Amino acid sequence: MKKWTELPFPRARAVALCVSLAVAAATGCGPDRGSAAPPEDADTALTSQGSITAILHRYVESGASEPYEEFGITALFPRYRPSDAALVDTLLGERVPEIDVAIEQCEPPAPLVPLRPRRLTSTTGATIELADVGDLSVEYSGEKITLPTQTFPDLLRVIDGVTYVADDKRGLRFEPAQTYTVHSSGTDEVTRFDVVLDAPEDLGDVALDGVSPAEQTPVVRRGAPLTITWEGGGGYGDEVIATVSWSSMGLPLSMSCRMRDDGSFVVPAEMTAALQDPLVAGEAEMTVSRVRQTAFRATGLDSGELSFVLSTSFLVRFDAAP
């Protein structure tokens, strides 16, 4: 079961981002792109990206009086070489769940990380620079919250720069259906920008085969269809990602499904049949996330996205179909 005892949110999140990225570079989080390095002149142009993510994470435990919940916004503006895209995907992909399958489809169970090591492409300076975009703030419901910066020194020659982080300890609140506007004052390198997005509605009561994790631990029966239900998003066009994660023989594994936000999805029996035997599997956890995104542009950034991710996590157990 996840441990939720953490450092204060802003620094804990920023430290975790840097440490996870350093581990990714050293141990191989992200696809192995082969040992042959591209010609230097083919990889000199830097790519600049903006990622602003508002995350409401709720953890539901059966028998608990209420779920554990936290809400925060993190903004990152990485500048990197194209050959380091996989490393950046590790940093950003952990915050906004994405899978490479068609809508209403599942990807089969697979290891969470590849086993082969990955080389750093930079021998001088940090592989990824997190750019400063000036003062960053978010406005909603007549309130304005500043996102302070966290600055860290070059870590294992992997990442250097600033992150912007705020949470409810700074007065930040999640308000469904409210309009959130993020303002940047800009710098000489990145011009000022404003990006607007309405917050999605809450997922409501998530259930597996009609069983609420707040009442008891749901059972995922291997070889049987699994019905996931939640409160539909009302036709906005959001996506919902469901991921079940577990470990077997020390290897972390997961299976994910990409779903329309209509309130119900059935995981096919052939997918649940591939789940690990409960006699050799460790604890399993499911996370259901609603994702809403909008793109933005600014001079100095090649692309940018503001995302809302509403996630509900809970324990599940595997069992064989009767």
Helices and strands as residue ranges (DSSP letters): H 9-27, G 40-42, E 47-59, E 68-76, E 78-80, G 82-84, H 85-93, E 105-111, E 128-130, E 136-140, E 143-146, E 149-155, E 159-167, G 168-170, E 179-184, E 193-198, E 207-208, E 219-222, E 226-229, E 239-248, E 251-260, E 264-267, H 269-272, E 284-295, E 303-320
